[in-house]
Amino acid sequence: MKTVFSCLSVGSLFYIVCVGAVLTESVPIPENVTVKSLDMGLVLEWDPPQNTTNQLFNYTAELNTFGLYKLRVRTELHGETSDWVETGEFAVDKITEISAPHVELSSRKGQTEVDITDPPMRRSNLRHVFTQVSYLIRFWKKGEAKKEELIREQNRVMLPNVEPLVNYCVEVAVLYSYNKKTSQFSNMTCLTNSPSSEVEPWFIAVVLLVSFLVVLVSIVLIFLAMWYGYKVCRMFFPDPNLPENLKQFLSQQSQPPILSAMQESTQLKEHFHELRIFQTEPDSSQDKQQIEGSGIQTEKDESCTGADVTQRSEEKSESASTTSEEQHLLAA
């Protein structure tokens, strides 16, 4: 029977009681003392002494805490103790083993991605304890024996050269320490790869044809909408440019009959009389008589002139009267 003493944290003295059997008066020492480490924890193991029966043994274990560790254990019975059995000095990061990482798979657009989570440590974390950490990834088609391997430092890795719609299985181990020690491999994880993101040529042709038809129908609909819109606008807002014969007809119909008659009638002619004046130089002997005669002639001319002026004023008054009557008709 092997007795196990687990050192999960640094301590100075541990005392453990276990059941054993003894046949002799002397206290025998523990046998097969070994020390192991997992995820930076310590485990001390040993076997009970041989050739003992019906006796209870006590065991004492000690731990030295100065960088390099050394463990020892002894047997105790009825106040007596055996000699110490010691382990050699060791560094935990040199002898520790790392448990398997956690692995998840995801697939998108014909690619399979591996997401790796480091195992938890008893102290600190994996990348703080070991400066050089990488991952050994094995993947294969489910049902086939051939496996492909790749080493990556990133914890998110895209599997290369995978085929769409094929079931792939993956297992991952951690490579740590300077000598690239390998952790335990994770459980096998499988996933069917998604369809490829590459587009088939026939699909591209169909998309182009549908796009062309959509554009063509859109252009036709826009043209019809603009044409019918133009027709509606012409219905509510007709074109003011009319034929010349229709314009003349409408202009004649719009004028009053009196105004048309006045425009067609000839203008009134103004009547006037011509007046001529003759002057001659008289002789000296007859100045007086000529002066007197000229005075008489002047009076006659003035009377003639007055009569002519009176006649012209009467003609002007008639013309003015006619103009006023035309204005009255136009106003009516």
Secondary structure by P-SEA (a helix, b strand, c coil): cbbbbbccccccbbbbbbbbcccccccccccbbbbbbcccbbbbbbbcccccccbbbbbbbbbbcccbbbbbbbcccccccccbbbbccccccccbbbcbbbbbbbbcccbbbbbbbbcccccccccccccbbbbbbbbbcccccbbbbbbbcccbbbbccccccbbbbbbbbbbbcccccccccccbbbbbbcccccccaaaaaaaaaaaaaaaaaaaaaaaaaaaaaaaaaaaacccccccaaaaaaaaaaaccaaaaaaaacccbbbbbbbbbbbbbbbcccaaaaaaaaaaaaaaaaaaaaaaaaaaaaaaaaaaaaaaaaaaaaaac
